[in-house]
């Protein structure tokens, strides 16, 4: 058994298949993948890694298995999946995941090809575990897959607490020990036992508060959009492929961006925190539906059009259309009077949080400071944004005086 001191869970005892997996290259690579990507440009102490998080997920999964009374090979399979659940992450975690998916069709939880051979497959086989069944659990398949990837998964329980701890914000605090203790399997569904509606709501509330403050902070979004553009350009300008990219760590990507003439400027800006600024920061109700549904090619064409109208280089315009507001946690299941119900049907808080989520949603258009105003004016016209005169002035110029925290 190996005991590891953790900043969130104190001491974590790692044994069995998980202990053997610890030293495999795919798991050790996670030491060099930042948990929050570009958020560290907002919160300097948010420098924790996917390795720490994976240990935390393993620890919580182990505790949950104990409370659920699951033992033996089935439990070992879940422990392995918990430790391995993030090995599919590309550099900077979710920041360039859409680039990888566009080229490979794979998201970070599709790890079948990553563990069906090599050192991980060897360790799993030595412990009598089938790599495919472990990969299925990582993807959330099966009754116990819900524990690794689902509405009440231990992944969410760890990252909310861990991200709040490392950023220093007070919003991600949840009673994860109670949540773990109250988990039950009912007819193949992972649910929270009677009397735990408020515990389930705490997950919703923590996520709702962390989202605008940490995960969707405007500086982190600007840097993420710049990183994505640089990564796309790198794949176009070099012989590197998205399959190569998927196995790099943060440093690998930054170095290769710096070594390529077409992407060197992005690397320099990100390294020195010399970021673009917000030319437009538009509310959900101001954005046409067709823009919300636009694909990558459509967005790039709009960027080129705005650049032409504004008289700037095409690299000086970045459009960032956030995903439509959603609340996966609202489908969490709770026992109420002996009946399994979705949290969204039971909690009046869900409706309020959905409304708040929509209010917080923003579309961003970013540009270098020198061309910020021109790009903003062109973007509002070309994107058909429904913004009145007073709001245009606020979005285009006044925003830096009123909303420029951390920027």
Secondary structure, DSSP 8 states (H G I E B T S, - for coil): -EEEEETTTEEEEE-HHHHHHHTSHHHHGGGGSBSSGGGGGTSTT---BHHHHHHHHHHHHHHHHHHHT--HHHHHHHHHHHHHTTTT--TTGGGGHHHHHHHHS--TT--HHHHSSHHHHHHHHHTT--HHHHHHHHTT-STTHHHHSSTT-HHHHHHHHHHHHHH--SS----HHHHHHTEEEETTEEEE-TT-HHHHHHHHHHHHHHIIIIIT-HHHHHHHHHHHHHHHHHHHHSS--HHHHHH--HHHHHHHHHHSTTTHHHHHHHHTT---EEEEEEEGGGS-HHHHT--HHHHHHHHHHHHHHHTS-GGG-EEEE------GGGG-EEEETTEEEEHHHH-THHHHHHHHHHHH-EEEEEE-GGGHHHHHHHHHHHTT----HHHHHIIIIIHHHHS-TT-
